[in-house]
Amino acid sequence: MKEWSRYANIQFELVVEEEARDEAHIRIDFNPSEGASSKVGTESYSVRRGRATMHLGTLDKSSVLADIDRASILHEFGHALGFLHEHQSPILSNQLNEDGVYSGFYTWK
């Protein structure tokens, strides 16, 4: 979260009071069966109170984050902030070739 604050001019506040947790905009669970996902932006408002808006079930249980864990957290918080995947951009919707590739991107073979 601190990494996003460095680039996105946003601050996160940890909600520690149990009675206020259901009101948090981002509610995270770590259930391995849920995988890693997040509601995008204000979609989190449609999730019932007490339910997770972000799942980080792919994280390693160790106290030290692996690079892949850090990448997953940054990725899911990007969605929570409203960012889509590149291929979901409405700008690209009519600019994809028959293989679904935008001509401005490079691929390796």
N, C-alpha and C positions, 0 to 999 in steps of 0.2 A: 504494500500500500504506500509505503514511503517513496518507492520508486516512481509510482504514478504521480505523487505529489510534486516530485521534482520537475515533471514535464507538463502536467495538465492543470496547474494552478488550482488544485483542489486539496482539501484537507479531510481526513477521515477521523471520526471520533468513535472510540471503542465504547460500547454501551455495556456497562457492567451491572447495573441494577436489574435484578431479575424481572421486576414488574415492567420495565421499559424495553426489554429485549424484543418483545413481539412488535414493537413500533419501529424498530430499526429498518432502514431502507434495504440494507443488505444483511441477510440472515444466512449463515453458512453452516452446512453440515459436512461431516467427514465420513459418511457411510460408504464403504467400498462398493456396495451394490449400485450406488447411484452414479459412479464415475465422476467425470468433471464436466460441469456445465454451469451456465448462469443465465438468468433472465437478462434481456437487453434493455438498458436504460429504465424508462418508466414502466416497463412490463412488470417490474417487481411490485408495483402498487396493486396489481391484480391478484397477487398471491395471498391467500388467507393468512391472517396473523398466526404466528407460531409455526408456520411452514417455512422451509428453507427457500431462499431465492437463488442461492449458489451452492453447488455441490463440489467439494474438493476431495472426493473419495479415492482419488488416485495417488494421493500423497504418501510418501514413504513414512513409516512410523518413527524413524530415528529423529533425534533432536536437531540434526544438521540437515538442512535442505540440499538436496542434489540439484544440479542445474536444471534437470527436467521438471522437478517440482517447482522451482522458482519460475520457470517459463510458464507452467500451467497456471500458477497463481496470477501472474501478470496478464496472461491471456484472458482468464475468466473475469478479472477485474476490469479489463478493457471492455468486455461485453456489459458488465454492470454499469459502466460509464456511458454506454450507448453505442459503442463501436461494433460494427458488423465485420464479418470476414470479407476479404477483398472481393471475392467472387459474388458477394451479395449486394454490392454497390449498385444503386439504381442508375448511376452514370454508365455502368458497363452493360446494362441489360440489353441494349440494342447494338452493342459493338463487339459481341463475341462471335468467333468464327464457328464453323460447323462442329469443331471439337470442343467448344465451350471455352476457348482460350482467347483472352483479350490480346490484340495484336501488339499492345505496348509492353507486354511482359516477355521476358526471355525464359526459355526452357533449355534444359540440358539433356542431351541424348547420349 
